C-alpha cells in the first residue's frame, strides 16, 4: 500500500471514529465486482442520503469501471459523480467531488505553493458546475 492510500485510510478511520455515535452521519462501503454492480448499488441507495462524497479520478482500465467511460457526459464529475447526476438519474442530493491535485512533476502534495484556487461562475441552467457543454 502506498503512502497516499495509507493517508486515505487514516482519514476514513478518523471520520468513522469521530462520527460513530452520530446517527445523522453514515459511512457505508459496498463491494461490487463490475460496472453492473456499481450501477446496482447506486440505484439501491438513490436518495437515501443528503450528501455524496465521490472521487473524480478513476483508473479507466479497472474491470470495475469498464463500460462507464462511454457513458460519462461530464468528466469533471468522474464516472460515479456523472452517473449520480445524469439526466437519467432521479437523484436529488448534493454531490461533493474530490480530486487529489497532481502536479507536472508527479507530486501530489496539496500544501504546495503551486496550488491555485480558481473562481468560476455559476450557470443556473446547468446541472453541474461549472457548465462544460
N, CA and C atoms as a LAMMPS dump frame, in Angstrom:
ITEM: TIMESTEP
0
ITEM: NUMBER OF ATOMS
399
ITEM: BOX BOUNDS ff ff ff
-5.0000000000000000e+02 5.0000000000000000e+02
-5.0000000000000000e+02 5.0000000000000000e+02
-5.0000000000000000e+02 5.0000000000000000e+02
ITEM: ATOMS id mol type element x y z
1 1 1 N 0.852 -1.169 0
2 1 2 C 0 0 0
3 1 3 C 0.902 1.237 0
4 2 1 N 0.597 2.198 -0.87
5 2 2 C 1.435 3.39 -0.94
6 2 3 C 1.034 4.408 0.136
7 3 1 N 1.828 5.431 0.265
8 3 2 C 1.634 6.438 1.313
9 3 3 C 0.302 7.171 1.173
10 4 1 N -0.114 7.469 -0.064
11 4 2 C -1.392 8.152 -0.28
12 4 3 C -2.562 7.302 0.193
13 5 1 N -2.529 6.008 -0.117
14 5 2 C -3.612 5.118 0.311
15 5 3 C -3.649 4.999 1.83
16 6 1 N -2.491 4.913 2.453
17 6 2 C -2.439 4.847 3.912
18 6 3 C -3.061 6.099 4.522
19 7 1 N -2.734 7.245 3.947
20 7 2 C -3.299 8.505 4.438
21 7 3 C -4.819 8.518 4.246
22 8 1 N -5.292 8.046 3.101
23 8 2 C -6.733 7.964 2.851
24 8 3 C -7.419 7.11 3.904
25 9 1 N -6.855 5.934 4.184
26 9 2 C -7.446 5.043 5.181
27 9 3 C -7.433 5.666 6.571
28 10 1 N -6.372 6.386 6.902
29 10 2 C -6.31 7.07 8.198
30 10 3 C -7.427 8.098 8.318
31 11 1 N -7.64 8.879 7.257
32 11 2 C -8.699 9.889 7.281
33 11 3 C -10.082 9.253 7.373
34 12 1 N -10.293 8.179 6.64
35 12 2 C -11.579 7.48 6.696
36 12 3 C -11.821 6.936 8.095
37 13 1 N -10.817 6.309 8.678
38 13 2 C -10.971 5.764 10.026
39 13 3 C -11.202 6.864 11.053
40 14 1 N -10.534 7.996 10.89
41 14 2 C -10.759 9.131 11.792
42 14 3 C -12.201 9.621 11.676
43 15 1 N -12.696 9.74 10.447
44 15 2 C -14.081 10.155 10.224
45 15 3 C -15.045 9.17 10.879
46 16 1 N -14.827 7.889 10.656
47 16 2 C -15.707 6.862 11.222
48 16 3 C -15.701 6.914 12.743
49 17 1 N -14.527 7.055 13.356
50 17 2 C -14.422 7.102 14.808
51 17 3 C -15.109 8.35 15.361
52 18 1 N -14.831 9.498 14.746
53 18 2 C -15.393 10.767 15.211
54 18 3 C -16.913 10.775 15.126
55 19 1 N -17.47 10.13 14.118
56 19 2 C -18.913 10.163 13.892
57 19 3 C -19.621 8.865 14.252
58 20 1 N -18.962 7.991 14.986
59 20 2 C -19.541 6.673 15.282
60 20 3 C -20.854 6.754 16.055
61 21 1 N -21.051 7.792 16.834
62 21 2 C -22.291 7.934 17.612
63 21 3 C -23.249 8.961 17.004
64 22 1 N -22.894 9.487 15.869
65 22 2 C -23.723 10.489 15.205
66 22 3 C -24.685 9.782 14.257
67 23 1 N -25.953 9.714 14.634
68 23 2 C -26.932 8.993 13.811
69 23 3 C -27.251 9.711 12.506
70 24 1 N -26.853 10.973 12.39
71 24 2 C -27.087 11.728 11.159
72 24 3 C -25.966 11.565 10.142
73 25 1 N -24.959 10.824 10.511
74 25 2 C -23.807 10.649 9.639
75 25 3 C -23.566 9.157 9.428
76 26 1 N -23.563 8.734 8.176
77 26 2 C -23.402 7.316 7.859
78 26 3 C -22.221 7.149 6.917
79 27 1 N -21.358 6.225 7.248
80 27 2 C -20.275 5.835 6.345
81 27 3 C -20.611 4.433 5.868
82 28 1 N -20.644 4.249 4.574
83 28 2 C -21.058 2.957 4.041
84 28 3 C -20.141 2.563 2.896
85 29 1 N -19.705 1.318 2.898
86 29 2 C -18.921 0.764 1.799
87 29 3 C -19.708 -0.385 1.194
88 30 1 N -19.627 -0.512 -0.107
89 30 2 C -20.26 -1.616 -0.819
90 30 3 C -19.194 -2.308 -1.658
91 31 1 N -19.241 -3.62 -1.704
92 31 2 C -18.299 -4.391 -2.511
93 31 3 C -19.019 -4.845 -3.777
94 32 1 N -18.434 -4.526 -4.927
95 32 2 C -19.001 -4.926 -6.214
96 32 3 C -17.896 -5.541 -7.062
97 33 1 N -18.297 -6.267 -8.093
98 33 2 C -17.329 -6.96 -8.941
99 33 3 C -17.15 -6.35 -10.32
100 34 1 N -18.107 -5.528 -10.756
101 34 2 C -18.03 -4.966 -12.101
102 34 3 C -18.882 -3.708 -12.186
103 35 1 N -18.919 -3.097 -13.371
104 35 2 C -19.665 -1.85 -13.542
105 35 3 C -21.164 -2.05 -13.354
106 36 1 N -21.673 -3.226 -13.65
107 36 2 C -23.093 -3.519 -13.413
108 36 3 C -23.379 -3.452 -11.916
109 37 1 N -22.459 -3.977 -11.114
110 37 2 C -22.595 -3.907 -9.661
111 37 3 C -22.563 -2.48 -9.156
112 38 1 N -21.703 -1.66 -9.754
113 38 2 C -21.626 -0.246 -9.377
114 38 3 C -22.97 0.423 -9.619
115 39 1 N -23.531 0.224 -10.799
116 39 2 C -24.822 0.819 -11.143
117 39 3 C -25.909 0.314 -10.198
118 40 1 N -25.916 -0.974 -9.896
119 40 2 C -26.927 -1.549 -8.998
120 40 3 C -26.874 -0.92 -7.614
121 41 1 N -25.678 -0.753 -7.081
122 41 2 C -25.542 -0.141 -5.754
123 41 3 C -26.034 1.297 -5.789
124 42 1 N -25.673 2.025 -6.821
125 42 2 C -26.099 3.421 -6.922
126 42 3 C -27.618 3.516 -6.969
127 43 1 N -28.251 2.637 -7.705
128 43 2 C -29.714 2.648 -7.783
129 43 3 C -30.339 2.329 -6.429
130 44 1 N -29.76 1.383 -5.683
131 44 2 C -30.352 0.993 -4.394
132 44 3 C -30.204 2.067 -3.325
133 45 1 N -29.212 2.938 -3.444
134 45 2 C -29.046 3.979 -2.432
135 45 3 C -29.593 5.328 -2.892
136 46 1 N -30.261 5.318 -4.025
137 46 2 C -30.798 6.547 -4.589
138 46 3 C -31.638 7.293 -3.563
139 47 1 N -31.288 8.541 -3.324
140 47 2 C -31.996 9.446 -2.419
141 47 3 C -32.044 8.977 -0.973
142 48 1 N -31.129 8.098 -0.575
143 48 2 C -31.062 7.654 0.816
144 48 3 C -30.22 8.591 1.674
145 49 1 N -29.455 9.464 1.046
146 49 2 C -28.556 10.358 1.764
147 49 3 C -28.714 11.771 1.229
148 50 1 N -28.245 12.745 2.009
149 50 2 C -28.301 14.147 1.593
150 50 3 C -27.051 14.584 0.846
151 51 1 N -25.932 13.912 1.119
152 51 2 C -24.661 14.297 0.522
153 51 3 C -23.876 13.06 0.135
154 52 1 N -23.353 13.065 -1.069
155 52 2 C -22.458 12.003 -1.528
156 52 3 C -21.09 12.621 -1.755
157 53 1 N -20.07 11.935 -1.287
158 53 2 C -18.687 12.334 -1.493
159 53 3 C -18.064 11.297 -2.411
160 54 1 N -17.628 11.733 -3.586
161 54 2 C -17.048 10.801 -4.556
162 54 3 C -15.72 11.343 -5.059
163 55 1 N -14.86 10.439 -5.483
164 55 2 C -13.6 10.827 -6.091
165 55 3 C -13.792 11.061 -7.574
166 56 1 N -12.978 11.93 -8.144
167 56 2 C -13.109 12.247 -9.563
168 56 3 C -12.267 11.344 -10.442
169 57 1 N -11.053 11.093 -10.048
170 57 2 C -10.141 10.339 -10.901
171 57 3 C -10.237 8.852 -10.621
172 58 1 N -10.446 8.112 -11.664
173 58 2 C -10.519 6.659 -11.568
174 58 3 C -9.657 6.079 -12.674
175 59 1 N -9.066 4.959 -12.419
176 59 2 C -8.304 4.271 -13.454
177 59 3 C -9.286 3.586 -14.39
178 60 1 N -9.411 4.096 -15.599
179 60 2 C -10.409 3.578 -16.537
180 60 3 C -10.103 2.162 -16.995
181 61 1 N -8.893 1.683 -16.738
182 61 2 C -8.555 0.325 -17.144
183 61 3 C -9.055 -0.713 -16.141
184 62 1 N -9.537 -0.291 -14.988
185 62 2 C -10.032 -1.241 -13.996
186 62 3 C -11.282 -1.945 -14.506
187 63 1 N -11.343 -3.235 -14.306
188 63 2 C -12.501 -4.028 -14.723
189 63 3 C -13.785 -3.471 -14.11
190 64 1 N -13.675 -3.015 -12.869
191 64 2 C -14.826 -2.499 -12.146
192 64 3 C -15.494 -1.331 -12.866
193 65 1 N -14.702 -0.518 -13.542
194 65 2 C -15.239 0.679 -14.182
195 65 3 C -15.358 0.559 -15.692
196 66 1 N -14.973 -0.587 -16.231
197 66 2 C -15.057 -0.785 -17.674
198 66 3 C -16.513 -0.612 -18.121
199 67 1 N -16.732 0.166 -19.116
200 67 2 C -18.077 0.41 -19.617
201 67 3 C -18.652 1.735 -19.141
202 68 1 N -18.168 2.255 -18.023
203 68 2 C -18.696 3.524 -17.523
204 68 3 C -18.135 4.715 -18.293
205 69 1 N -16.936 4.562 -18.828
206 69 2 C -16.285 5.662 -19.542
207 69 3 C -17.122 6.117 -20.741
208 70 1 N -17.717 5.169 -21.44
209 70 2 C -18.505 5.505 -22.632
210 70 3 C -19.739 6.336 -22.296
211 71 1 N -20.241 6.22 -21.077
212 71 2 C -21.458 6.916 -20.674
213 71 3 C -21.168 8.235 -19.97
214 72 1 N -19.911 8.56 -19.755
215 72 2 C -19.532 9.731 -18.975
216 72 3 C -19.756 11.009 -19.767
217 73 1 N -20.73 11.832 -19.338
218 73 2 C -21.032 13.094 -20.009
219 73 3 C -20.184 14.241 -19.477
220 74 1 N -19.983 14.275 -18.161
221 74 2 C -19.291 15.381 -17.513
222 74 3 C -18.046 14.852 -16.815
223 75 1 N -16.922 14.906 -17.506
224 75 2 C -15.688 14.328 -16.973
225 75 3 C -15.259 14.984 -15.669
226 76 1 N -15.656 16.238 -15.439
227 76 2 C -15.27 16.92 -14.208
228 76 3 C -15.922 16.311 -12.968
229 77 1 N -16.93 15.465 -13.161
230 77 2 C -17.594 14.799 -12.039
231 77 3 C -17.033 13.412 -11.77
232 78 1 N -16.24 12.875 -12.692
233 78 2 C -15.798 11.487 -12.567
234 78 3 C -16.93 10.553 -12.972
235 79 1 N -16.624 9.266 -13.071
236 79 2 C -17.622 8.299 -13.54
237 79 3 C -18.81 8.187 -12.588
238 80 1 N -18.534 8.085 -11.3
239 80 2 C -19.598 7.884 -10.318
240 80 3 C -20.424 9.155 -10.154
241 81 1 N -19.767 10.3 -10.022
242 81 2 C -20.483 11.566 -9.898
243 81 3 C -21.359 11.842 -11.102
244 82 1 N -20.85 11.547 -12.284
245 82 2 C -21.62 11.732 -13.507
246 82 3 C -22.857 10.84 -13.506
247 83 1 N -22.686 9.61 -13.053
248 83 2 C -23.812 8.685 -13.014
249 83 3 C -24.88 9.175 -12.032
250 84 1 N -24.449 9.693 -10.894
251 84 2 C -25.39 10.182 -9.89
252 84 3 C -26.219 11.353 -10.4
253 85 1 N -25.606 12.219 -11.19
254 85 2 C -26.29 13.435 -11.624
255 85 3 C -26.704 13.418 -13.086
256 86 1 N -26.662 12.271 -13.724
257 86 2 C -27.028 12.21 -15.141
258 86 3 C -28.506 12.528 -15.327
259 87 1 N -28.866 12.858 -16.54
260 87 2 C -30.26 13.191 -16.832
261 87 3 C -31.183 11.993 -16.635
262 88 1 N -30.631 10.771 -16.641
263 88 2 C -31.43 9.565 -16.416
264 88 3 C -31.646 9.275 -14.935
265 89 1 N -30.964 10.001 -14.081
266 89 2 C -30.998 9.738 -12.644
267 89 3 C -32.136 10.492 -11.971
268 90 1 N -32.649 9.913 -10.902
269 90 2 C -33.664 10.569 -10.082
270 90 3 C -33.061 11.14 -8.808
271 91 1 N -31.745 11.223 -8.746
272 91 2 C -31.076 11.697 -7.541
273 91 3 C -31.429 13.15 -7.27
274 92 1 N -31.713 13.425 -6.02
275 92 2 C -31.959 14.788 -5.567
276 92 3 C -31.071 15.005 -4.347
277 93 1 N -29.767 14.964 -4.57
278 93 2 C -28.801 15.044 -3.476
279 93 3 C -27.704 16.047 -3.818
280 94 1 N -26.956 16.412 -2.79
281 94 2 C -25.757 17.222 -3.007
282 94 3 C -24.601 16.277 -3.28
283 95 1 N -23.731 16.692 -4.149
284 95 2 C -22.598 15.86 -4.533
285 95 3 C -21.317 16.662 -4.356
286 96 1 N -20.379 16.11 -3.597
287 96 2 C -19.071 16.723 -3.431
288 96 3 C -18.062 15.834 -4.139
289 97 1 N -17.44 16.376 -5.171
290 97 2 C -16.461 15.627 -5.954
291 97 3 C -15.071 16.082 -5.518
292 98 1 N -14.25 15.127 -5.12
293 98 2 C -12.892 15.463 -4.679
294 98 3 C -11.887 14.89 -5.659
295 99 1 N -10.793 15.607 -5.785
296 99 2 C -9.719 15.162 -6.668
297 99 3 C -8.402 15.551 -6.03
298 100 1 N -7.479 14.625 -5.999
299 100 2 C -6.157 14.932 -5.483
300 100 3 C -5.409 15.723 -6.536
301 101 1 N -4.806 16.814 -6.114
302 101 2 C -4.059 17.665 -7.029
303 101 3 C -2.803 16.942 -7.486
304 102 1 N -2.579 16.896 -8.775
305 102 2 C -1.359 16.295 -9.32
306 102 3 C -0.599 17.368 -10.081
307 103 1 N 0.67 17.471 -9.829
308 103 2 C 1.499 18.463 -10.497
309 103 3 C 2.279 17.805 -11.623
310 104 1 N 2.788 18.612 -12.532
311 104 2 C 3.508 18.101 -13.694
312 104 3 C 4.681 17.217 -13.303
313 105 1 N 5.305 17.515 -12.175
314 105 2 C 6.441 16.728 -11.717
315 105 3 C 6.042 15.429 -11.05
316 106 1 N 4.744 15.189 -10.925
317 106 2 C 4.272 13.958 -10.313
318 106 3 C 3.964 14.084 -8.836
319 107 1 N 4.275 15.237 -8.218
320 107 2 C 3.975 15.434 -6.806
321 107 3 C 2.473 15.566 -6.604
322 108 1 N 1.997 15.094 -5.473
323 108 2 C 0.578 15.215 -5.157
324 108 3 C 0.381 15.909 -3.818
325 109 1 N 1.305 16.743 -3.429
326 109 2 C 1.225 17.428 -2.143
327 109 3 C 0.284 18.62 -2.268
328 110 1 N -0.765 18.638 -1.421
329 110 2 C -1.773 19.684 -1.518
330 110 3 C -1.292 21.034 -0.991
331 111 1 N -0.361 21.05 -0.057
332 111 2 C 0.049 22.325 0.513
333 111 3 C 1.223 22.942 -0.244
334 112 1 N 1.411 22.536 -1.445
335 112 2 C 2.483 23.073 -2.276
336 112 3 C 2.169 24.517 -2.658
337 113 1 N 3.173 25.374 -2.755
338 113 2 C 2.933 26.751 -3.188
339 113 3 C 2.445 26.827 -4.634
340 114 1 N 2.47 25.716 -5.363
341 114 2 C 1.998 25.696 -6.743
342 114 3 C 0.476 25.599 -6.828
343 115 1 N -0.201 25.321 -5.692
344 115 2 C -1.654 25.155 -5.704
345 115 3 C -2.324 26.47 -6.065
346 116 1 N -3.425 26.378 -6.799
347 116 2 C -4.144 27.556 -7.248
348 116 3 C -5.629 27.379 -6.992
349 117 1 N -6.284 28.448 -6.547
350 117 2 C -7.732 28.446 -6.39
351 117 3 C -8.303 29.211 -7.566
352 118 1 N -9.265 28.619 -8.244
353 118 2 C -9.869 29.247 -9.414
354 118 3 C -11.315 29.573 -9.096
355 119 1 N -11.726 30.813 -9.318
356 119 2 C -13.103 31.227 -9.089
357 119 3 C -13.865 31.053 -10.395
358 120 1 N -14.941 30.262 -10.358
359 120 2 C -15.723 30.003 -11.564
360 120 3 C -17.158 30.443 -11.327
361 121 1 N -17.77 30.975 -12.348
362 121 2 C -19.137 31.466 -12.204
363 121 3 C -20.14 30.322 -12.243
364 122 1 N -21.286 30.539 -11.67
365 122 2 C -22.364 29.562 -11.601
366 122 3 C -23.301 29.775 -12.778
367 123 1 N -23.716 28.694 -13.416
368 123 2 C -24.68 28.74 -14.507
369 123 3 C -25.973 28.131 -13.989
370 124 1 N -27.015 28.946 -13.812
371 124 2 C -28.282 28.469 -13.242
372 124 3 C -28.984 27.434 -14.103
373 125 1 N -28.641 27.347 -15.371
374 125 2 C -29.301 26.396 -16.259
375 125 3 C -28.595 25.052 -16.319
376 126 1 N -27.461 24.939 -15.684
377 126 2 C -26.68 23.702 -15.753
378 126 3 C -26.927 22.846 -14.522
379 127 1 N -26.861 21.531 -14.716
380 127 2 C -26.972 20.602 -13.603
381 127 3 C -25.64 20.419 -12.903
382 128 1 N -24.576 20.774 -13.565
383 128 2 C -23.247 20.645 -12.97
384 128 3 C -22.588 22.01 -12.964
385 129 1 N -21.614 22.156 -12.112
386 129 2 C -20.888 23.401 -12.009
387 129 3 C -19.425 23.119 -12.203
388 130 1 N -18.725 23.801 -13.02
389 130 2 C -19.219 24.767 -13.999
390 130 3 C -19.798 24.049 -15.211
391 131 1 N -20.623 24.726 -15.953
392 131 2 C -21.206 24.124 -17.15
393 131 3 C -20.109 23.888 -18.173
394 132 1 N -20.031 22.672 -18.682
395 132 2 C -18.964 22.376 -19.641
396 132 3 C -19.494 22.177 -21.051
397 133 1 N -20.794 22.141 -21.203
398 133 2 C -21.367 21.91 -22.538
399 133 3 C -22.343 23.004 -22.884
